[in-house]
Amino acid sequence: MMLDLYNAIGKRKSTVWFPNSKSYLDMIIDSLIIAGITFFSSWNGTIDLNSILIVLKATGLSFFVQLSYEKGVKKLTKK
């Protein structure tokens, strides 16, 4: 749901509200896109430890939010 490029490029045939969940590779790719956006938005011309930690935090949070949504929370709401 973060950057739902999987639906945008037409790999999924389903248009149901709860389509099949993304693969782990798709979630990792979305998290790396978030990492790139975070890196360039927090970059001040030099690479320091604070920028690296911000990027790692954003990458981890985006991956785990997608993981919980795609593999955990969604299963609770399906009937």
Buried (B, 14 or more C-beta within 10 A) or exposed (E): EBBBEBEEEEEBEEEEEEBEBBEEEBBBBBBEBBBEBBBEEBEEEEEEEEBEEBBEEBBEEBBEBBBEBBEEEBEEEEE
